[in-house]
Amino acid sequence: GAGAKLEAFVGSAYENLEPQYIISMSNGTVMPGTAQAQIANVNITFSGILPAENKFIFTTTDSTLNDDWIVIKSIIFPMINLVWIGTIIMAIGFFISMVNRTKENKRLKAV
């Protein structure tokens, strides 16, 4: 097995990470161990290394982030005013026809 000594910095706070991992020299595989640090509400997890690419794999999460989100998509329609004007004209026409219909019904009942 092998280990690494890493320092995780968040602002002025830091913490040492010492992940252990196993490197098989016979077939070149790496079985990573994990190490986790909690610094200023930030979780830093060391997941492993990729020796062929000379890269380390880390995951960071912020525990102060709020998980309850609402996403609203707002779309602007350029000709929406014409739709509203048409709706208002139709509503006015509906009320005029209602008034005319009631006047006509009253006149027919009077006869």
Secondary structure as UniProt FT lines:
FT   STRAND          2..3
FT   STRAND          6..10
FT   TURN            11..12
FT   STRAND          13..17
FT   STRAND          20..23
FT   TURN            25..27
FT   STRAND          30..31
FT   STRAND          35..39
FT   TURN            40..41
FT   STRAND          42..50
FT   TURN            51..54
FT   STRAND          55..62
FT   TURN            63..64
FT   TURN            78..79
FT   HELIX           80..110
//
